[in-house]
Amino acid sequence: METNERGSMDLSAEDNNRHGAVDLHEHGEEGRNEHGMVIPKPIGAPRKREAKERSERESRLRAERELEREWASGLERERDWERVRERGPERGDEEERGREQGRDSERRADGEPDWERSGNGDLDWERSAHEGRDWERSVHEGRDWERGADEDRGDENRVWDQRTDGDRGQERRREIDEERGRGKQRGRERDNERAERHKGHAQDGRREEDAKAEPGSFSAGGDGEVKPEDRIPDRIDEWLEKLKKESGLDTSFDVQVRQMTFGHKRTGILFLSPFAKDTALTEILKRLSQLDPESFRHGSSALKTFFEFYLPAIQVTVTRSMSKLIEEVMIGNTAFYVDGESAALIIDAKQYPARTPDEPVLEKVVRGSKDGFTETLLTNVALIRRRLRDPHLRFEILKVGTRTQTDVAIGYVEDIADAKLVEALRDKIQAVNIDGIPLGDKQLEEMTVKTDWNPFPLVRYSERPDVVASHLMNGSVTVVVDTSPSVILLPTTFFDLVQHAEENRQNAFIGTYLRWVRFFGILSSIFLLPLWFLFAENPELRPHWLWFLGADKTGDLPLILQFLMVEIGVDLMRLAAVHTPSPLVTAMSLVSAILVGDIAVKTGLFINEVILYMAVAAIGMFATPSYELGLANRIVRLVLLLAAFAFQAPGLVVAATVIFIWLALTRSFNSPYLWPLIPFNAGAMLAILLRRPLPKNRYRPSINRPKQNRKQPFGHRGGEAGAGS
């Protein structure tokens, strides 16, 4: 006996048997006990049944929503793979993982199962099918209205079969299973597509690996982004054809390729015969000829194996650019190519025709080093570093000239030199756009320093490594140009050009004396001839104590013409001495001095005073430490001489004043040319006039704007506190 839907007793046993009482017994449902007696159900049974059906409908709707979400997620992943193709594999993977974590967080916040998360970050459809998409289990979890009697799977299936729409539920479940199968297939296809995409991006990803690689490693190429047309071919025949077109292979006799086979790998060695170092390359070939073919059967790159294990060379780099390869070979390096590789090794095994360091020609000293700069940049850098072993010493290498590709090194001490000066100089050199500078440092000066028609030098040239090292310690910046036996020093003032290394090789007193003698010679070379000419033409202007100036007779030619002819004659003798072979220079000097000078005086063309004062002026010009400043002073002397001839005393004064103002307004790399006179700096001017003892010279010149002003630490026993220059 049981209750009907209205809660009354129902005594019809036949109806019970007819409607499946046995099924109730099999399911163990509350309706009969173990003896077959009917147990009345509670009045709220229909409500529970309705709640159960409503829960099942919600479960079906949730499953449908999950399918729709799955389709939308598939479309979103397709768009993500397109972004991966555009942005690169590594960045795309990071973004994809970020989106996966975001979607997982949203699902966990909604209380939904994690459908698409996998252990390795990829789309694991097998795992998600059992973790998050089993809607049958989620329907009954926590909603067991029969106090845990239906916990096992068999009871749940029998309860499912009792639903009025059981057939429709089974069909829906089959559809969901089919959708899961299709989703798994799509996931596998996308995984395969991503693997192919990763493989396709592998070669492009090498550039980023090069940027992150450690110096000296196989990936440290530093080529940057290589254009497709500039990439090195991976077939040796294509590589050779490209060399014939771009480097003159088989046309120029000095461009050579040595083809050999090492470990069953065809290789090509490209080099220039005049620059190749035979001993180094021969040792490399000996080492490679003993290579075991089994070394390349481990799946690694053959070029990488050569680089890391079998190439006995110190300086080796990797390049994937064909233009970079040819450029390095033109410098003198050797390129090592392996068939099947889209890269090559650059081996520094070169030697330049070079001379050994000799004594400087223009900056000779009685005491001191006798080694001077040569035409080789590496030798010059080595001479500087030998004297300045500071780890803060920097040499930045640049290239100038689209055809010459001349190496230019900017040298400075990092914690002393002005960073703005270094940056300005670097920008000026990089901005040079010219075919080449075969004449070296002078052409580079004209391209970077606005000299125009200014005869005065705005940079200082030095042939002595000790002078350059001293200026670097004072905060100057040096420019070393390959093929030039001199070095440029910046910034430069007029008073820097009148100092010589010999003054610092003697004690302070003797050094000061030599400096004053040099100053007197320089002033004489500029003003002696114009003043003598002015007093000779205007005796009334001559002071009484200068009674010896002037001439008793002027000769057959006017004085101004005699001076001009003597100036030109001295220049001709200087040019002749330069172009005359050394054994004949002495004979040429005797002919010039005795025959030309003596005969010219005896014939009456010139007077003795003109020859005398011209000789003094010439000696003063040769005593000028800077050869360029000596030539500029000669031009100033001619201008003053012509001004005195044309306008007498006012012309000489006006001309000298104009030249002085012009020099005061001149700047060398934004530094006043007449510093420390204009603007006036007492301490620095005293250091120019007097060669102070080294313990007293504690400060660096402020014109260089050094980061560290003091040369010596505070409390040094050899010095005392004083004003800086």
C-alpha positions in Angstrom: 0.0 0.0 0.0 1.4 3.4 -1.0 0.2 6.9 -1.4 -1.0 8.4 -4.6 0.0 11.8 -6.0 -2.6 13.5 -3.7 -1.2 11.8 -0.6 -4.1 9.2 -0.3 -3.6 5.4 0.1 -3.5 3.3 -3.1 -4.4 -0.4 -2.6 -4.1 -1.5 -6.2 -1.3 -4.1 -6.1 -1.9 -4.9 -9.8 -1.2 -1.4 -10.8 2.1 -1.6 -8.8 3.1 -4.8 -10.5 1.9 -3.4 -13.8 4.0 -0.3 -13.4 7.2 -2.0 -12.4 7.3 -2.9 -8.7 10.1 -5.4 -9.4 12.1 -2.5 -10.8 11.6 -0.6 -7.6 12.9 -3.6 -5.7 15.9 -4.0 -8.0 16.7 -0.3 -7.6 16.3 -0.5 -3.8 14.0 2.5 -4.0 12.0 3.5 -1.0 8.5 2.0 -1.7 8.8 -1.6 -0.4 10.9 -3.2 2.3 12.8 -6.4 2.0 9.7 -8.4 2.8 7.6 -6.8 0.1 5.6 -4.6 2.3 4.6 -1.2 0.9 6.0 1.7 2.7 4.2 5.0 2.1 6.3 7.8 0.6 6.2 11.3 2.0 3.8 13.9 0.7 6.7 16.0 -0.8 7.8 13.3 -3.3 6.4 15.1 -6.4 8.3 18.3 -5.5 11.5 16.3 -5.2 10.9 14.7 -8.5 10.3 18.1 -10.1 13.5 19.4 -8.5 15.3 16.4 -9.9 14.0 17.0 -13.4 14.7 20.7 -13.1 18.3 19.8 -12.0 18.7 17.5 -15.0 17.4 20.2 -17.4 19.9 22.7 -15.9 22.7 20.2 -16.4 21.8 19.7 -20.0 21.7 23.5 -20.5 25.1 23.8 -18.8 26.5 21.2 -21.0 25.2 23.0 -24.1 26.7 26.3 -22.8 30.1 24.5 -22.3 30.0 23.2 -25.9 29.3 26.7 -27.2 32.1 28.1 -25.0 34.4 25.4 -26.3 33.6 26.4 -29.9 34.2 30.0 -29.1 37.5 29.1 -27.4 38.5 27.2 -30.5 37.9 30.3 -32.7 39.9 32.4 -30.2 42.8 30.0 -30.3 42.8 30.2 -34.1 43.2 34.0 -33.8 45.9 33.5 -31.2 47.9 31.2 -33.6 47.7 34.0 -36.2 49.2 36.4 -33.7 51.9 33.8 -32.9 52.8 33.7 -36.6 53.2 37.5 -36.7 54.9 38.1 -33.4 57.2 35.1 -33.1 56.9 31.8 -31.3 58.3 32.8 -27.9 56.1 35.9 -27.4 53.1 34.1 -28.8 53.5 31.2 -26.3 53.7 33.6 -23.4 50.6 35.4 -24.5 48.8 32.1 -25.0 49.7 30.9 -21.6 48.5 34.2 -20.1 45.1 33.8 -21.8 44.9 30.2 -20.6 45.6 31.2 -17.1 43.0 34.0 -17.4 40.3 31.6 -18.6 41.1 29.1 -15.9 40.8 31.9 -13.3 37.4 32.9 -14.7 36.2 29.3 -14.6 37.4 28.7 -11.0 35.7 32.0 -10.0 32.4 30.7 -11.5 32.7 27.4 -9.8 33.0 25.6 -13.1 35.5 22.7 -13.8 38.7 23.4 -15.5 38.1 22.2 -18.9 41.1 23.2 -20.9 44.1 23.3 -18.6 46.8 20.7 -19.1 50.0 19.9 -17.2 52.4 21.1 -19.9 50.5 24.3 -20.9 49.2 22.8 -24.2 45.7 21.7 -25.2 45.3 18.3 -23.5 41.9 17.2 -24.7 42.1 13.7 -23.2 42.6 15.0 -19.8 40.0 17.8 -20.0 37.4 15.2 -21.1 37.6 13.5 -17.7 38.2 16.5 -15.5 35.8 19.2 -16.5 33.3 18.0 -19.1 31.6 15.0 -17.4 28.2 16.6 -17.1 26.7 13.4 -15.8 28.8 13.4 -12.7 28.3 17.2 -12.1 24.5 16.7 -12.3 24.4 14.5 -9.3 27.3 15.8 -7.1 25.9 17.4 -4.0 22.3 16.9 -5.0 21.6 13.4 -3.8 18.1 13.8 -2.4 18.0 10.1 -1.4 20.6 10.4 1.5 23.5 8.8 -0.4 21.7 5.7 -1.6 22.7 6.4 -5.2 26.4 7.1 -4.9 27.7 4.4 -7.1 27.6 4.6 -11.0 25.1 1.8 -11.5 22.4 3.6 -9.4 23.0 6.8 -11.3 22.5 5.1 -14.6 19.3 3.4 -13.5 17.9 6.7 -12.2 18.9 8.3 -15.6 16.9 5.6 -17.3 13.8 6.4 -15.3 13.6 10.0 -16.8 10.8 10.6 -19.1 13.2 12.1 -21.6 15.9 9.4 -21.2 16.1 8.6 -24.8 16.7 12.3 -25.7 19.4 12.5 -22.9 21.2 9.5 -24.3 21.2 11.1 -27.8 22.4 14.3 -26.4 25.2 12.5 -24.6 26.3 10.9 -27.9 26.4 14.3 -29.5 28.5 15.6 -26.7 30.9 12.7 -27.1 31.2 13.3 -30.8 31.9 16.9 -30.2 34.6 15.9 -27.7 36.1 13.7 -30.3 36.1 16.4 -32.9 37.6 18.8 -30.3 40.4 16.4 -29.6 41.1 16.1 -33.3 41.2 19.9 -33.7 43.5 20.1 -30.7 45.9 17.6 -32.2 45.9 19.4 -35.5 46.6 22.7 -33.8 49.4 21.1 -31.8 51.0 19.8 -35.0 50.6 23.2 -36.7 52.2 24.9 -33.8 55.2 22.5 -33.9 55.6 23.2 -37.6 55.4 26.9 -36.9 58.0 26.6 -34.2 60.3 24.9 -36.6 59.7 27.6 -39.2 60.6 30.3 -36.7 63.8 28.6 -35.5 66.0 30.3 -38.0 64.5 33.7 -37.4 64.8 33.2 -33.7 68.6 32.9 -34.0 68.9 36.6 -34.2 67.3 37.0 -30.7 69.6 34.3 -29.4 72.6 36.1 -30.8 71.6 39.3 -28.8 71.3 37.3 -25.6 74.3 35.1 -26.1 77.4 35.6 -24.0 80.5 37.1 -25.6 82.7 34.4 -27.3 79.8 31.9 -27.6 78.8 30.3 -30.9 75.6 32.5 -31.1 77.4 35.8 -30.5 77.3 36.9 -34.1 76.0 40.5 -33.5 74.7 40.8 -37.1 71.3 42.1 -36.1 68.5 41.6 -38.5 69.7 40.0 -41.7 67.7 40.6 -44.9 66.7 37.5 -46.9 68.8 38.5 -49.9 71.8 39.0 -47.7 71.8 35.6 -46.0 74.6 33.2 -46.6 73.4 30.3 -48.9 73.4 26.9 -47.3 74.8 25.2 -50.4 78.5 25.6 -51.2 78.0 25.9 -54.9 75.6 28.8 -54.4 78.0 30.3 -52.0 80.8 30.2 -54.5 78.6 31.7 -57.2 77.7 34.6 -54.9 81.4 35.2 -54.1 82.2 35.5 -57.8 79.6 38.2 -58.2 80.3 40.2 -55.0 84.0 39.7 -54.1 85.7 39.2 -57.4 86.5 35.5 -56.9 88.3 34.1 -60.0 88.8 37.7 -61.2 91.2 39.1 -58.6 94.2 37.0 -58.1 94.4 37.7 -54.3 90.8 36.5 -53.5 91.2 32.8 -53.0 89.0 29.9 -51.7 90.5 26.6 -50.4 88.0 23.8 -50.5 88.6 20.8 -48.3 86.6 17.9 -46.7 86.7 17.4 -43.0 84.7 14.6 -41.4 82.7 14.0 -44.6 81.8 17.8 -44.6 82.7 20.0 -47.5 84.2 23.2 -46.4 85.5 26.4 -48.0 88.1 28.8 -46.6 87.9 32.3 -48.1 90.9 34.6 -47.6 93.0 37.4 -49.2 96.5 36.1 -49.9 98.3 39.3 -49.1 96.8 39.4 -45.6 96.6 35.7 -44.7 98.9 34.5 -41.9 100.2 31.3 -43.3 101.4 29.8 -40.0 98.1 30.2 -38.3 96.0 28.9 -41.2 98.3 25.9 -41.6 98.0 25.0 -38.0 94.2 25.2 -38.3 94.2 22.9 -41.4 96.5 20.4 -39.6 94.0 20.2 -36.7 91.0 19.8 -38.9 92.6 17.1 -41.0 92.6 14.9 -37.9 88.9 15.3 -37.4 86.9 12.1 -36.6 83.8 11.7 -38.9 81.9 10.2 -35.9 81.9 13.6 -34.3 79.1 14.9 -36.5 76.6 12.0 -35.9 75.1 13.4 -32.7 72.5 15.6 -34.4 74.3 18.9 -33.6 75.3 21.6 -36.1 78.5 20.9 -37.9 79.5 24.6 -37.8 78.9 24.7 -34.1 81.0 21.6 -33.6 83.9 23.1 -35.6 83.6 26.3 -33.5 83.5 24.7 -30.1 85.8 21.8 -30.4 88.0 21.7 -33.5 89.0 25.2 -34.6 92.3 26.2 -32.8 92.0 29.9 -33.2 91.7 32.7 -30.5 89.5 35.3 -32.2 86.5 33.6 -34.0 83.1 35.0 -34.5 79.9 33.8 -36.3 78.1 35.7 -39.0 75.0 35.0 -41.1 75.3 38.0 -43.4 77.0 37.7 -46.7 77.9 41.3 -46.8 79.4 41.1 -43.4 81.4 38.1 -44.4 82.9 39.8 -47.5 83.6 42.9 -45.4 85.5 40.9 -42.8 87.5 39.2 -45.6 88.4 42.5 -47.2 89.8 43.6 -43.8 92.1 40.6 -43.9 90.2 38.0 -41.8 89.5 34.5 -43.0 86.0 33.0 -43.6 85.3 29.4 -42.8 82.2 27.9 -44.5 80.6 24.5 -44.1 78.3 23.0 -46.7 74.7 22.8 -45.4 75.1 25.7 -43.0 73.6 29.2 -43.5 76.4 30.8 -41.4 80.1 31.1 -41.5 83.0 31.5 -39.0 85.2 34.6 -39.2 88.8 33.8 -38.1 91.2 36.6 -37.2 94.3 35.2 -38.8 95.7 38.2 -40.7 98.9 40.1 -40.8 99.4 43.6 -42.3 102.5 44.9 -44.0 103.7 47.1 -41.2 106.9 48.7 -39.9 108.2 48.5 -36.4 107.7 51.5 -34.1 110.5 54.1 -34.7 111.4 57.4 -33.2 108.9 60.2 -34.1 110.2 62.5 -36.7 108.6 65.8 -35.5 108.5 65.2 -31.7 112.1 64.1 -30.9 113.4 64.3 -27.4 116.9 64.0 -25.9 115.6 61.8 -23.1 112.6 59.7 -23.3 111.1 56.9 -25.3 112.0 56.4 -28.9 109.0 54.5 -30.0 106.4 56.3 -32.1 103.1 55.5 -33.7 103.0 53.4 -36.9 100.4 53.0 -39.7 98.7 50.0 -37.9 95.8 50.8 -35.6 96.3 47.7 -33.4 100.0 48.6 -32.9 99.1 52.2 -31.9 96.4 51.0 -29.5 99.0 48.6 -28.0 101.5 51.4 -27.5 98.9 53.5 -25.6 97.7 50.6 -23.4 101.3 49.7 -22.6 101.6 53.1 -20.9 98.0 53.4 -19.6 97.0 50.1 -18.0 93.7 51.5 -16.7 90.7 49.1 -16.9 88.5 52.2 -17.5 90.4 53.0 -20.8 88.0 52.5 -23.7 88.6 52.2 -27.4 85.4 52.3 -29.5 85.8 51.1 -33.0 83.9 52.7 -35.9 84.2 52.5 -39.7 84.3 55.4 -42.1 83.9 55.3 -45.8 81.6 53.2 -47.9 84.5 51.9 -50.0 87.6 52.2 -47.8 85.9 51.0 -44.6 88.6 52.6 -42.6 88.8 51.6 -39.0 88.6 54.6 -36.5 89.0 54.1 -32.8 87.8 56.6 -30.2 89.9 56.4 -27.1 89.1 57.9 -23.6 89.2 57.1 -19.9 85.6 56.4 -19.0 85.6 57.8 -15.4 87.6 60.9 -16.4 86.5 62.1 -19.9 83.5 64.2 -20.5 80.6 61.9 -21.7 79.1 64.7 -23.8 82.4 65.3 -25.7 82.6 61.5 -26.4 79.1 61.4 -27.6 79.4 64.4 -29.8 82.6 63.1 -31.4 81.0 59.7 -31.9 78.0 61.3 -33.6 80.1 63.4 -35.9 82.2 60.4 -37.0 79.1 58.2 -37.6 77.5 61.0 -39.6 80.4 61.1 -42.1 79.1 60.0 -45.5 81.9 59.7 -48.0 83.4 57.0 -50.3 86.5 56.8 -48.1 89.4 58.5 -46.3 92.5 57.0 -47.9 94.6 59.9 -46.5 93.7 59.0 -43.0 93.3 61.3 -40.0 93.6 64.6 -42.0 90.5 63.8 -44.1 88.6 62.7 -41.1 89.4 66.0 -39.4 88.0 68.0 -42.3 84.8 65.9 -42.3 84.2 66.3 -38.5 85.8 69.7 -37.6 84.5 72.8 -39.4 87.9 74.3 -40.3 86.7 75.8 -43.6 89.5 78.3 -44.6 90.9 78.7 -41.1 94.7 78.2 -41.3 95.0 77.5 -37.6 94.8 73.8 -36.5 91.8 73.0 -34.4 93.1 69.6 -33.3 96.4 68.4 -32.1 98.4 65.7 -33.8 100.9 63.6 -31.9 103.3 60.9 -32.9 104.2 60.0 -29.3 102.3 57.4 -27.2 103.5 59.0 -23.9 102.0 62.3 -24.9 98.7 60.7 -25.8 98.6 58.8 -22.6 99.3 62.0 -20.6 96.4 63.8 -22.4 94.0 60.9 -21.8 94.7 61.1 -18.1 93.9 64.8 -18.3 90.5 64.1 -19.7 91.2 64.5 -23.4 89.7 62.2 -26.1 91.9 60.7 -28.8 91.0 59.5 -32.3 93.2 56.7 -33.8 92.8 56.2 -37.5 94.1 53.1 -39.3 96.9 53.8 -41.8 97.9 57.0 -40.0 101.1 57.3 -38.0 99.7 60.1 -35.8 96.8 60.4 -33.4 94.3 63.2 -33.0 93.8 64.8 -29.5 90.6 66.7 -28.6 89.8 69.3 -27.5 92.7 71.5 -28.4 93.7 75.1 -27.6 96.4 77.4 -29.0 98.6 76.9 -25.9 98.4 73.1 -26.2 100.1 73.4 -29.6 103.1 75.3 -28.2 104.1 72.7 -25.6 106.6 69.9 -26.1 107.4 66.6 -24.4 111.0 67.7 -23.8 109.9 70.2 -21.2 108.6 67.4 -19.0 111.7 65.3 -19.5 113.7 67.9 -17.6 113.3 69.3 -14.1 110.9 72.1 -13.4 113.4 75.0 -13.7 115.0 73.8 -17.0 111.6 72.9 -18.4 110.4 76.4 -17.7 113.5 77.9 -19.4 113.1 75.7 -22.5 109.4 76.7 -22.6 110.2 80.4 -22.5 112.8 80.0 -25.2 110.3 78.3 -27.4 107.7 81.0 -26.7 110.3 83.6 -27.8 111.0 81.8 -31.0 107.3 81.5 -31.8 106.7 85.2 -31.2 109.8 86.1 -33.3 108.6 84.0 -36.2 105.4 86.1 -36.2 106.3 89.7 -35.3 110.0 90.1 -36.0 109.9 90.7 -39.8 106.8 93.0 -39.7 108.3 95.2 -36.9 111.7 95.4 -38.6 110.1 96.4 -41.9 108.0 99.0 -40.1 111.0 100.6 -38.4 113.1 100.4 -41.5 110.5 102.2 -43.5 109.7 104.7 -40.7 112.8 105.4 -38.6 110.9 108.1 -36.6 108.8 105.3 -35.1 111.9 103.4 -33.8 112.6 103.7 -30.1 116.0 104.9 -29.1 117.0 101.7 -27.5 116.2 99.9 -30.8 118.8 101.9 -32.7 120.2 98.8 -34.3 117.0 98.0 -36.2 116.8 99.3 -39.7 119.0 99.3 -42.8 121.7 101.7 -44.0 120.9 100.8 -47.6 117.9 99.0 -49.1 119.5 97.3 -52.1 118.4 97.2 -55.7 115.0 95.7 -54.8 112.4 97.2 -52.5 112.4 95.7 -49.0 108.9 94.3 -49.3 109.8 92.5 -52.5 113.0 91.2 -50.9 111.0 89.8 -47.9 108.4 88.1 -50.2 111.1 86.5 -52.3 113.0 85.3 -49.3 109.7 83.8 -47.8 109.1 81.9 -51.0 112.7 80.8 -51.2 112.6 79.3 -47.7 109.4 77.4 -48.5 111.0 76.1 -51.7 114.0 74.9 -49.8 111.7 73.2 -47.2 109.8 71.4 -50.0 113.0 70.4 -51.7 114.3 69.0 -48.4 111.2 66.9 -48.1 111.3 65.5 -51.6 115.1 65.1 -51.8 116.5 61.7 -50.9 118.2 61.7 -47.5 121.8 61.4 -48.8 121.4 64.5 -50.9 119.7 66.7 -48.3 123.0 67.9 -46.9 124.4 68.8 -50.3 121.1 70.6 -51.2 121.3 72.7 -48.0 124.9 73.8 -48.7 124.0 74.8 -52.2 121.0 76.8 -51.0 122.8 78.5 -48.1 126.1 79.3 -49.7 125.5 79.8 -53.4 122.0 81.2 -53.4 122.2 83.3 -50.2 125.8 84.6 -50.5 125.6 85.3 -54.2 122.3 87.1 -53.8 123.8 89.4 -51.2 127.0 90.1 -53.2 125.1 90.9 -56.3 123.0 93.5 -54.4 119.6 91.8 -54.8 119.2 91.3 -51.1 120.7 93.1 -48.1 122.2 91.2 -45.2 119.6 92.3 -42.7 116.8 90.7 -44.7 118.6 87.4 -44.8 119.5 87.6 -41.1 116.0 88.3 -39.8 114.4 85.9 -42.2 116.7 83.2 -40.8 115.7 84.0 -37.2 112.0 83.9 -38.2 112.5 80.5 -40.0 114.3 79.1 -36.9 111.4 80.2 -34.7 109.0 78.6 -37.1 110.9 75.3 -37.0 111.0 75.5 -33.1 107.2 75.4 -33.0 106.2 71.9 -31.7 103.2 71.8 -33.9 104.0 71.6 -37.6 100.5 72.8 -38.6 100.8 75.8 -36.2 104.1 76.8 -37.7 102.6 77.0 -41.1 99.7 79.0 -39.8 102.1 81.4 -38.1 103.9 81.9 -41.4 100.6 83.0 -43.0 100.0 85.5 -40.1 103.5 86.9 -40.6 102.9 87.6 -44.3 99.5 89.2 -43.5 101.2 91.5 -40.9 104.0 92.3 -43.3 101.6 93.3 -46.1 99.5 95.4 -43.6 102.6 97.3 -42.4 103.6 97.9 -46.0 100.2 99.2 -47.1 99.0 101.1 -44.0 102.2 101.5 -41.9 101.7 101.3 -38.1 97.9 101.6 -38.0 97.7 98.7 -40.5 100.0 96.5 -38.4 98.0 97.2 -35.2 94.6 96.7 -36.9 95.7 93.5 -38.6 97.1 92.0 -35.3 93.9 93.0 -33.4 91.6 91.4 -36.0 93.6 88.2 -35.9 93.6 88.1 -32.1 89.8 88.7 -32.0 89.3 86.0 -34.6 91.3 83.5 -32.6 89.3 84.5 -29.4 86.1 83.6 -31.2 87.3 80.3 -32.6 86.2 77.2 -30.8 87.5 73.6 -31.0 84.7 71.2 -30.2 82.9 73.9 -28.2 86.1 74.8 -26.3 87.6 78.4 -26.5 90.7 78.3 -28.6 92.6 80.9 -26.5 91.8 79.3 -23.1 93.1 80.0 -20.4 93.9 83.6 -21.7 90.3 84.1 -22.9 88.4 83.3 -20.8 91.0 84.0 -18.3 91.9 81.3 -15.8 94.8 82.4 -13.5 95.8 78.9 -12.3 95.7 77.4 -15.7 97.6 80.3 -17.2 100.3 80.0 -14.6 100.6 76.3 -15.5 101.2 77.4 -19.1 103.9 79.9 -18.3 105.7 77.7 -15.8 106.4 74.0 -15.9 105.4 73.3 -12.3 106.8 70.3 -10.4 104.7 67.2 -10.7 103.6 67.2 -6.9 102.3 70.7 -7.4 100.3 69.7 -10.5 97.3 68.2 -8.8 94.4 69.3 -11.0 93.3 68.4 -14.5 92.5 71.2 -16.9 89.0 72.4 -16.5 88.6 73.0 -20.2 88.3 69.2 -20.6 85.3 69.1 -18.1 86.7 66.0 -16.4 84.5 63.9 -14.2 87.3 63.7 -11.6 89.1 67.1 -11.2 92.0 66.0 -9.0 94.9 64.0 -10.3 96.3 63.2 -6.8 94.3 62.0 -3.8 93.8 64.4 -0.9 96.5 64.3 1.7 99.3 63.5 -0.7 102.6 64.1 0.9 104.1 65.7 -2.1 101.5 68.4 -2.6 99.5 71.0 -0.7 96.1 72.4 -1.2 95.8 74.9 -4.0 93.5 76.3 -6.6 92.6 74.1 -9.6 93.1 75.0 -13.1 
